[in-house]
């Protein structure tokens, strides 16, 4: 059932015109059904009401796993075993991302790294053997043994930041994994060998440095 507004037009005559208008409107509305408005009843109890508000918490408390238990059984999953250790703290990472695009700076990466002659035969063989795309991202892993005795991983990281700020590694970005004592330098496969030789020279690294690719693991080692 829909409702509509009823507009009554009546000419007022004399001082009693308003009362006559109200009486006329009431007579006109008599044929229509009238329903009293519903009384609003809040779902919560008022401060003056003796009743209590409805419960909004579960009837049962959540299960508690006590530290004294030797085994943890997961009902319905069929999994049992010793209590797990607390989850490790989130990894602390420090990013150094260059805003330079690959297309604008790609040629500079080869020139800066001093590899204008192109990749070596051994590196080209590794790229071919693993079926890598030139624009596929790879990462050099700088470990503590690459730092030598004169510096540690944190000193190498600070030097790497200065090099990247100076534009020495365009198209690259790097992160330090302090919990692993490793630095990861990401670059395109196309410039990977040039970037690796540049890192070893500018950061004074020693030993074999591994190049890894996602889902393929270590694909090349730069001695």
C-alpha positions in Angstrom: 0.0 0.0 0.0 1.4 3.3 -1.0 0.9 6.7 0.7 0.4 10.1 -0.9 0.1 13.7 0.2 -3.4 15.2 0.3 -3.6 18.9 -0.5 -6.7 20.8 0.4 -7.3 24.2 -1.2 -9.8 26.3 0.8 -10.5 30.0 0.7 -10.2 31.6 4.2 -13.1 33.8 5.2 -13.1 35.7 8.5 -11.1 35.0 11.6 -12.5 31.5 12.0 -11.4 30.4 8.6 -8.4 28.4 9.9 -10.6 26.3 12.3 -13.1 25.7 9.5 -10.3 24.6 7.2 -9.1 22.0 9.8 -12.6 20.7 10.3 -13.1 20.4 6.6 -9.8 18.5 6.2 -10.7 16.1 8.9 -14.0 15.3 7.2 -12.3 14.7 3.9 -9.8 12.3 5.6 -12.5 10.2 7.4 -12.9 7.6 4.6 -9.2 6.8 4.7 -7.9 4.2 7.1 -5.7 5.5 9.9 -2.9 3.5 11.6 -1.1 4.6 14.7 2.7 5.0 14.2 4.8 2.2 15.6 6.5 2.9 18.9 10.2 2.8 18.6 11.8 0.1 20.8 15.6 0.1 21.0 17.3 -3.3 20.9 19.5 -2.3 23.8 18.2 -1.5 27.2 17.9 2.0 28.4 19.9 3.1 31.6 16.6 3.2 33.5 15.5 -0.3 32.5 16.2 -3.1 34.9 16.8 -5.6 32.1 20.2 -6.3 30.7 21.4 -5.8 27.1 21.4 -8.9 24.9 24.7 -10.8 24.8 27.0 -10.1 21.9 29.8 -12.5 22.8 29.9 -16.2 22.0 28.5 -18.4 24.6 31.7 -20.4 24.7 35.2 -19.0 25.3 37.9 -19.6 22.7 40.1 -22.6 23.2 43.3 -22.1 25.0 46.5 -23.9 24.1 48.6 -24.3 27.2 52.4 -24.2 27.0 52.7 -27.3 29.2 51.2 -29.6 26.5 53.7 -31.7 24.6 51.6 -32.2 21.5 49.2 -30.0 19.5 46.3 -31.8 18.0 44.2 -30.0 15.4 40.7 -31.5 15.4 39.3 -32.3 12.0 42.6 -31.9 10.2 44.5 -35.0 11.4 47.6 -33.0 12.2 49.6 -33.5 15.4 53.1 -32.7 16.4 55.2 -30.7 19.0 54.1 -27.2 19.8 55.5 -24.8 17.2 58.0 -22.2 18.2 56.9 -18.5 18.1 56.9 -17.1 14.6 60.2 -15.3 13.6 60.3 -11.6 13.7 59.6 -9.9 10.3 62.6 -9.6 8.1 64.3 -6.2 8.2 64.9 -4.9 4.7 66.4 -1.7 3.4 65.5 -0.9 -0.2 67.4 1.3 -2.6 65.3 1.6 -5.8 66.3 3.7 -8.7 63.7 5.7 -10.6 65.5 5.4 -13.9 63.6 3.3 -16.4 65.1 0.4 -18.2 64.7 1.8 -21.7 66.3 5.1 -20.8 69.3 3.8 -18.9 69.9 0.3 -20.3 72.8 1.3 -22.5 74.4 3.2 -19.6 74.6 0.0 -17.5 76.9 -1.7 -19.9 79.1 1.4 -20.3 79.4 2.1 -16.6 80.2 -1.5 -15.8 82.9 -1.5 -18.4 81.6 -4.4 -20.5 81.3 -2.9 -24.0 82.7 -6.1 -25.5 79.5 -8.0 -24.6 79.0 -11.1 -22.4 81.6 -13.8 -22.0 81.3 -17.2 -23.6 80.7 -18.9 -20.3 77.9 -16.5 -19.3 76.2 -16.8 -22.7 76.3 -20.5 -22.4 74.6 -20.3 -18.9 71.9 -18.0 -20.3 71.3 -20.4 -23.2 71.3 -23.5 -21.0 68.7 -22.1 -18.6 66.6 -20.6 -21.4 66.8 -17.1 -19.9 65.3 -14.0 -21.5 67.5 -10.9 -21.8 64.9 -8.8 -20.0 64.3 -11.3 -17.2 65.3 -10.1 -13.8 68.1 -11.8 -11.9 69.9 -11.1 -8.7 73.5 -11.1 -7.5 73.9 -12.4 -4.0 76.7 -10.7 -2.1 77.5 -12.8 1.0 79.7 -12.2 4.0 82.6 -14.2 2.4 82.6 -11.8 -0.5 83.3 -8.8 1.8 86.8 -10.0 2.8 88.5 -9.3 6.0 88.7 -5.5 5.6 85.0 -4.8 5.6 81.7 -6.3 6.6 78.3 -6.6 4.9 77.0 -3.3 6.4 80.0 -1.4 5.0 79.5 -2.9 1.6 75.8 -1.9 1.8 76.7 1.7 2.5 79.1 1.8 -0.4 76.5 0.3 -2.7 74.0 3.0 -1.7 76.5 5.7 -2.6 77.2 4.0 -5.9 73.5 3.8 -6.8 72.8 7.4 -5.8 75.6 8.4 -8.2 73.9 6.6 -11.1 76.5 3.8 -11.2 73.9 1.0 -11.4 71.0 2.2 -13.6 68.1 -0.3 -14.0 69.2 -2.0 -10.7 67.6 -2.1 -7.3 69.0 -3.7 -4.2 68.0 -5.0 -0.7 70.0 -6.0 2.3 68.9 -9.1 4.3 70.5 -8.6 7.6 69.2 -11.8 9.1 71.1 -13.7 6.4 74.0 -11.3 6.1 73.4 -11.0 2.4 72.9 -8.2 -0.1 70.7 -8.9 -3.2 71.3 -6.7 -6.3 68.6 -7.1 -9.0 69.2 -6.5 -12.7 68.2 -7.6 -16.1 69.9 -10.8 -17.5 71.1 -8.7 -20.4 73.4 -6.6 -18.1 73.9 -9.2 -15.3 77.6 -10.1 -16.1 78.5 -6.4 -16.6 76.8 -5.4 -13.3 78.5 -8.3 -11.5 82.0 -7.3 -12.6 81.2 -3.7 -11.7 80.1 -4.7 -8.2 83.3 -6.7 -7.6 85.4 -3.8 -8.7 83.7 -0.9 -7.0 82.8 -2.7 -3.8 86.2 -4.5 -3.6 84.5 -8.0 -3.4 86.4 -11.3 -3.4 85.5 -14.9 -3.9 82.8 -16.4 -6.1 79.6 -14.4 -6.3 76.4 -16.2 -7.3 73.8 -15.1 -9.8 70.3 -16.4 -9.2 67.0 -16.4 -11.2 63.5 -17.0 -9.8 62.5 -20.6 -10.0 65.9 -21.6 -11.4 68.2 -21.0 -8.5 71.9 -20.3 -9.1 72.6 -20.1 -12.8 76.1 -18.5 -12.9 79.1 -17.8 -10.6 81.4 -14.9 -11.1 84.9 -15.7 -9.8 
